[in-house]
Structure formats: C-alpha cells, structure tokens
Amino acid sequence: MQKQTFWQSLFRTKPVEAYQREAQQTVLRRALGRWSLVSLGIGAIIGGGIFTLTGVAAKLYAGPALALSFVIAGIACLLAALAYAEFASIVPVEGSAYAYSYATVGEIIAWFIGWNLILEYMMGATTVAVAWSGYFEKLLHLFGIEVPYWLMNDPFTAKLKAKEMGLEPPAFSINLPGFLIAWVVTSILLRGIKETASTNNLIVFIKVGAVIFVILAGLFFINPDNWTPFIPAPEIDAKGNIHYGWSGIFTAATIVFFAYIGFDAVSTQAGEAINPRRDVPFAIVASLLITTILYIGVSVVLTGMVPYKELDERAPVASAFAGAGVGWATYIITFAAVAGLISVMLVMLLGQTRIFLAMAKDGLLPERIFGYVHPIYKTPFRSTLLVGVIMSLVASFVPIVNVSELTSLGTLLAFTLVSLSVFILRLQRPDLERPYKVPLWPLVSLGGVVVNIFLMSQARKENLRAFALWGLIGLLVYFLYSRRQSKLNRQAEVLSDL
C-alpha cells in the first residue's frame, strides 16, 4: 500500500464508525440522565462571571446596552451549541470538539483544538479557583474574620499588597484557599460521576436561586433614567481602544463570553450519559437557553440600579445592592458565588480529564497516564490527579491576570471549528443517521463560523499575541510527540509495509 505523504498525514481523519464503536464499549459508568446533564451545563456556565465581568463590561465598554452584549454572546454560543448537539447525536463520545474535528477536518486540527481546550477547561478552572479564593476572603470579611494576606495571595500578588500597605514583603506566601479548593474538587472527581453529579445538583440549586433573587429583588430599585442613553456615544482612549457605541458592545460581548463558557462541557459527558444520542443534544441547548435568560435579566437590573459609570468593577452586583441600602443581600450574593464557583470547577475539570482520555485513546497523549480508568471508581484516575496537582500549584503560586479573555479565544476557536465540521460532515457523509439535525442548515453552521471569528477579531491585541504563542507551543508538542505516536499513524505505517 502507498505510504501517506507528510501533508496527507496531517489531515488524516478517524472514521465516525470507529467513534460509534467506542461509544458502545465505554469503560466509564453511564449514570447521567437528561436533567443531570442540564444541571452540569448550568453548573459550568453560571459562575463568577455573572457576578464580576458585568461590572467591567458595562462600565468600560457597553454601558446600559450590556444586555445586548449578552444577547450577541448568547447567539454566538447558540449557533455553536446547535452544531455541538448534532455532533453529539452522531458521535456520542467524551472527546467533544476534539473528536468532532478528528472525524472531519483532520488530525492536526483536532490536536490544535484539544490543545486549546486546555485553556478552556484546565486554565479556566484554575482561574475560577483564584476567583473563588477572592470571594471566600470576602465572605470571611463579612463575618469579621481576617486572614493574613500572605495566606490568601500568590507570592507576586502578596508583594504588591505588602507594598501598598507599606510593609516588608513576606518571606513566604501562598493562595491557601485556592490550593485547598483545588483538592476538594479533585477528591470529589476521583470518587466517581454519581458523587460529582449529586454535588453539582445541590450547588446549582443554590446559585440559580441566588441569580433569581438578584433579578426579582433588583426590580424594586431600578431607576429608568440610568438606562439613558441606552447606547452611549463612542469614546476612544489613549491606546486607541473604542469604548461604548456598537464597537464597545461587541468588545463587551467578547468579555462576557467567558460567562457562557461551559455548556460545551456537557458534550464531554457523552461517555457517562445513559442515553447520549438523545439527552446530550437536549442538555446542551437547554442549559444555554436557561442561563442566557438569567444573564439578560441580571444585566438589565444591574444597569438600572446604578449609573453604568459608577459600577464597581470588582463586585458590581454586591456593591449595587449595598448602594441601594440592601446590605444584607451582599451575604446572599457572596455565599452564592462561593458555592457556585465550586460547581464550575467541578464541570471544567470533569471536561478536561475526558478530553485527555479521548486524546490518549487516539495515541496523541501518553495512554498510561491519560487513558487509565480506575477499575472501581470508573474515573480517569491518574489524569484527574495530574490535573489536580497542576491546578492547585498554579492557583497557589501564579498570578492569573486577563486569563478570562485568553480562555474565551480558545473556546471561540473550538466553536468555529465545530460549526465548520458540521457543515463539512453534511457534505461528506449525508448518509449518516442524525438523531438531531441543525435547523436552517447551512445558514446556522456557516453563521456560527462567521460570528465566532468576528468575536475573536474583537479581542485585545495583547491577548491575540498570547493566544498565538500558546498555539505555537501546541504545534511543537504535536510534531515532536503526538504525530508519531498517533494510532492512525501506526496503522498507516503497518499498512504501508504490506
């Protein structure tokens, strides 16, 4: 048999039928029903983003039109969600966007997607761990408990805080809450999917209740004058960045996009869903629609309670209620954020280890580490431990600045390629059984590509450069290890020798 050329080897694809066989032979425990999957989606989506990013997005970029930014980001996500839903019904495996790309556009693109999903899942979870530490410190402060700053911050941040307070830099400092919560989440994940889902369901109930409280209670303190003008006139700063106007609304959409990240994690649970071909598509779309409605409600209430230029960038929701004389609401909001961020970390790390498992099955990552499934707990045990170690150390000792937008770029790229892959697979394999089909094809599929690329283009230049550097590192790893170890590459070498 003729040997593959170098170019052909980069774009070799894994047959859809191979994925379907893997789905029937999964070693993971199938324990997730339809509403457990919806709960996982909501658990991943609603987190610190709604309680923090709204302040920056409204105050600096969108003004009262923040609700439009949420609508735009929600539409971009919905176009991608429909594509994910179709793929999940065809290829019900834990690989998510990585697997979908491998089946359609080729190995190097699939690797690149898997590499960038590390930004979405593991680095996203680490960012959330640091945010959780900040909210936990606020919660302790509300109850009059003060913890030494060198136990609440990484060494770099601790030095800055010491300088601000006129103190000598500490000899040792650690973000202890970030370290501990990373291991609490990891220990839950190690025990099994049932324990993870039960914990997530409880937390989702708490934080959805808190978001509904913010909307309903905030209605009583709205001043309609705060919504005028609804779209403020554009302003240009010294760096050339445009604030307000439609350009500001789109920039704000890329910022609040981080608050939506997570719905695609539902697709990584296909290997543990009881009826993945039916329930995973439903859960992807349902969780996104529910959270979009809640997000729009919060943004309308928040910009109605406080003039947008007076919003607190760090804790906009809590400060808005405090300013309205409802200080006790701060306790509810802070507690909900502390609890809510735990479920975000749970689902993010859950998704990351399942992506690694799929890549290890294909030989692109070491199978002994990333492909090992515990015989009793039925979880990717070693992979979960490794991710827990990395997350806890990074959260403890590394300052995380502006990672949310970098994470959004990785996610937008995944969404773009999933939308494109659905379009390609419709053309390549019209014969495949599709329990769920994207409506209005090809408009929705191509629309998803265009919208997501446009949102990527609206990101700040420094984040685009950092994203390009991350991608370059990923390509080096692929060419130095993954391309040669790929199971498709080994099969091709065997066949070429015949």
N, C-alpha and C positions, 0 to 999 in steps of 0.2 A: 504493500500500500504506500502511496506517495506521502512523504513527510510534509507536515504543515510548514508553511513559511512563517517567518517571525511575525509578520503582520496578521496572518490568519490566527496564530496562537493567541494574540492579544484579544481577539474578538470572538473566540470560540464560546459557544453557549451550552448551557446544561439543559437537556430536554425537559419540557414540562412534565412529561410522563414519569421521569425519574423523581421529580419532586412529589408527584402524587403517590408514588410507591412509598417514599419516605414518610409521607403523612400517615399512611396506613400502618407503618411499622415503628412509630414513635415509641421511645422508651420513657418519655415523660408521662406524668399522671394526668389523665383527662378528668378534670374536676370543675371546670368553669362553665356555668350556664350563661344564658343571654344577658341577664341583668347583672351578674357578677362581672361580665366583660364591660358592660356600660359603666359600672361603678369604677372599674380600673381606668377606663378612659377619662372619666370625670376626675378621678383621683390624681391622674397625671397632669391634667390641664389646669385645674383650679389650684393655684399655689400663691407664692409670694408676689407673683407678677401683678395680680389684680390689686394688691394692697400697696405696691411700691411703684411700679412702672407708670401707673396712671398719673402720678404727680409730675414726673419728668416730661412725659409725652404731652400732657395738657399745658403745663406752664411754659415750656420752651418751644413747642412746635405746633400743636393743633388748636390750643385754646378750647372754647366750648365745643368745637367740632370734633373733639376726641371720639365721640360716638361714631362718627363717620370713619375714623381710623380703625375702630374695632370692626365696623361693617366690612371695610376693604380687606383687612387681615382675615376676617372670617370667611369672606368669599374666596380668597386665595386658598385658604385651608379646605373649604368645602369642595372646590374643584379637585384638589389633591385627594380629599377623603373619598370622593366617588371613585377615583382611579384605584385607590387602595382597596376599596370594597370589592371592585370587580376582580382584582388580582387575588384577593383573599379567598374568593369563592372558587377560583380556578386552581390556585396553588396554596392550599391551607397548611403552610409550614411556618416555622418560627423565624424564618430569615427576613421577613418584611421587605423593605425596599431593596436590600441587597439581593435577596433571592429573585425578586421580580426582574431586576436588571440582569442578573446572570442568565435568566431564561430567555431574554430578548435581545439586549444590546451588547452583551459580551463580557468576558471575564475581567478585563482591566477596568471597565466602567463599574462593574459590580464591586470590585475591590475598592475603587475610589469612593463609592457610596458607603460601603461598610466602614471604611476608614473615617469618613466624615460623620457617620452616625455615632462615632466615639465622642465627637463634640456635642451631639445632641443628648446622648444618654449619660455617659460616664462624667464628662466635664459639666454637663447640665446638672447632674445630681450633686456634684462637688460644689458647684456654685450655690445650689439650694442649701447644702449643708452649712455653708458660710452665712447665708441669709438667715437660716434657722437659728444659728448662734446669736445673730443680732437681735432677732425677735425674742429669743429666750432671755437675753440680757434685759430687754425692755420689760418683759413680764416680771422678772425678778425685781427690777427697779420699781414697778408699780406696787409691789408688796413690801417695799422698803429694804430689800436685800441687795447689798452692794458686794460685788466680787472684784478682787484686784484685776486691774486692766491687763496685766501680763498673763492672766489665765484665760482671757477672753479674746485675745488677738494673736495673729501670727507675728513673728519677730519684726518684720518690716513695718507693719501697721503699729505695733507696740512702740517702736522707736519714735514714730511720728507723734503718737499720742503723748509720749513722755516729753517730747519737745514742746508740744502745745501746752502742757501743764507745768513746764519749767522744771522738769525732773531729770535725773540721770537716766539714761537708757537702761532697761533691766538686763541682768546677766543672762536670763533665760525667760522665754515667753512662748506660749502655745495657745492655740484656739482650742481649749479643752472641750467646750460643748460641741464644736464641730467634729472633733475626734470621737467623742462618745456616741453622738447620734449616728455617725457612720457605722459604728459597730453594732448599735441597736438594730438598725435597718438590715445590716448584713446577717446578723444572727436570725432574724425573722425569715429572711430569704433562704437561708440554709436549711431551715426546717421543712419547707415544702410549700406548694402552691395553695393548699387549703388554708394554712395558717396566714399566709400573705394576704389572700383574698378576704378573710374574716377581719383582719386588722384594718385593711383598706376600707371595707364597707362601713365600719364604725367611724373612721376618720372622715370619710366622705359625707356621712350624715351630719357630722358636726359642722364641717366647713360650708356645706351648701346652706345649712340653716343660718350660719353667720352672714353669708352673702345676701340671702333673702332679707335678713334683719336689716342690713345696711340699706337695701333698696327701700323697704317699707318705712323704716324709721326716718330715713333721709328725706322722704317726700314731704314731711311736715316742716322742713327747714329750708325749702327751696325758695330762692328769690329769682323770679324770671328775668330781672334786669341783668343778672350775671351771665345770661346767655346772649347778650347783645354787645358787640356784633357776634353772630354765631361763628362766622369765619373771619378772624381778624386780618387786617391788611398785612401783606408780606413785609418782612424786615430782613435785612442782610447784615450779618455780623462781620467782625474784622477778618475772620478766616474765610469769608465768602459763603458760609452756610446760610441757607434760607430758612427763616422761621416764619410760621403762620402761613396763611394762604393755602392754596391747594398743594404746593410743594411741601409745606410743613405738615399737612395732613398725611401725605404719603410717607414722609420720614417718620412721623409718629406711628404709622402703620407697621413699619419695619421694627420699631421699638416694642410696641405692644404685641407684635407677632410672637415674642418669647412667651407671652402669657398663654398662647394657644398650644405651644409645643407639648406633645404627649399623646394626642389622640391616636397617632400612628403606632404608639406602643401597643395598642390593642392587637394589631396585626402580628406582633411578635409572640402573642399568646395562643396562636392557632394550634400549636402542638399540644396545648393543655386544655383546649376548648372541647366540650362534649360534642357539639355539632358545629365545627368551624366553618363549613361552607355556607351555612345559613346565619349563624349568630354573630360571627366576626364582622361581616359587612354591616349588619344592623347596628352593632355596638359602636363601630367607627363613626357612622353618620349621626346616630342618636346622641352620643356623648358630645360631639362637636356642636350640634344644634342647641342642646340644652345649655352648654356653657356660653355660647355666643349670646343668647338671650339674656343670661345673667350678667355678662360683661357689659353689654349695651346699657342695661338698667343701672349698673353701678356708675358708669361714666356719665350718664345723663344726670343722675342725682348729685354726684360729686361736683361737677362743674356748675350745677345750680345752687349748691350750698355755699360755695366760696368763689369769689372772683378768681379767674384762672391764674393771674399773675401773683396771687397771694397763696397759692397752693404750696404745701410743704413737699419738697421733692423726695424726702426720705420716707415719710409716713403720712401720705396725703389723706387717706381715709380716716385714720385715727385723729389727726390734727383737725380735720374738718368738723368732726363731731365735738371735739374738745372746744373748738372755737364757737360752736353753736350752743355751748352750755350743757352738753350731754357727755360730761367727762366719764361717766360710768361705762359708756359704750366702748371706750378705749380698752377696757378689760376684756370685753367680749371679742372685739376685733383682734387684739393681740393674742389672746388664747387660741382663737380660731386659726390665726396664721401659724402659731407654733405647732398646733396639731395638724393643720392642713399640709404643711411642708413635709411632714413625715411621709404622707402617702405619695407625694410627688417623688421623693427619693426612692421609695419602695418600687414604684412602677418604672422609674427610669433605670434603676439597676437591674430590675427584672428583665426589661427590654434589652439592656446591654449584654447580659450574660446569654440571652437566647440568640442574639445576633452573632456573638462569638461562637456559640455552639454550631450554628449553621455554617459559618465560615470554616470551622475546624472540620466539619463533616466533608467539606469540599477540598480539604488539604491546604487551604490558604493560611491557616494558623495551626500551631502545634496541637495535634489531636489529644495527646496525653494530658495536656493541661486544660484546654478549652473545650474538648469534646467529651471529657469524663463526666458521667452521670452517676450520682450516688445510688447504690443498689437498694437502699431503704427509703431515703427521702425523695428519690426521683428528681433531684435537682442537679444542675451543673455545678457540683460542689467546689472543685478546685478553681474554676473560673470565678465563681462568686467570692471565694476567699481572696483571690488575687485582686479583684476589683475593689473589694472592701479595704484591703491594705492600701492600695493606691489612693482611693478616695479619702481615707482617714488621714493619711500623711499630707496630701495636698491641702485638705481643709485645715489641717493643724498649723502648717508652716509656710504656706504660699499665699500671698495676697492675690485676690481674684478681682480684677478691675475690667469692666467692659466686656466680660466674657459672654454676657447675655446676647449681645448683638452678633458676636462671633458664632455662638451656638445657633442663632437664627439663620445665619448664612449656610451652615452645614445642613440644616433642616430644609431650607428653601431649595437647595441643590437636589436633595433627595426627592422632594415633592415634584420638582421639574422633571426628573428622570423617570419617576413612576408614571406621571401623566404621559410622557413620551412613550414609555414602554407599553402602556395600554393601547396607544394608537398603533404602534408597530405590530403588536401581537394580533390585533384585529385584522391587519393586512396579511400577516404571515400565516396565522392559524385560525381562519374563520370557522373551522370545523369543531373547535374545542367547545365542550359543554360549559356554559357560563350561567350558573345559578343566579348570579346578579350581573346586570349589564349597566354600564354608564349610560344615563339618558342623554339624548341630543348629541350622540357621537357623530362626527369628530369634534364638534364645536367645544364641548366640555373638556376633552382631552387636550386639544391644542390651546384652548383658553387657559388651562392650568399652566401650560408651559410658558405662555406669554406673560401672564400675571406674575408668576413666581420669579421669572428672570427680571421683570421690571422692578419688583420689590428688592431683589438683590442689588440692582443698579443704584438704588436709593440709599444704600448703606454708606457710612462714612469711609473715606479713602483709607484711613489707617487700619480699619478692620478688614477691608478688602485685601490689603497687603499682607496682614497677618494670616488671613484665610488662604491666600496663595502659598505662603510659606508652609503652612500645615499640609496643604495638598502635595507640595513638592516632597516633603518628608515621607508622606504616604506612598508616593510613586517609587521612591528609593527602596522602601521596605518591600514593595511588590517585586521589583526587578532583582533585588538581592536575595529574596527568600521565596515569596509566595508563588511566583510564576513557575519556578522549577518544581516546587512541592505540590502544585495543583494536581488533583486526581485526574482531571481531564488531560493534563499534560502527560502524566504517566501512562494513561490509556493510549494516547496518541503515539507515544514512543514505542509501546508494545506492538501496536498495530503496524507502525512503520517498519518494524523489524521482521514482520511476517512476509 
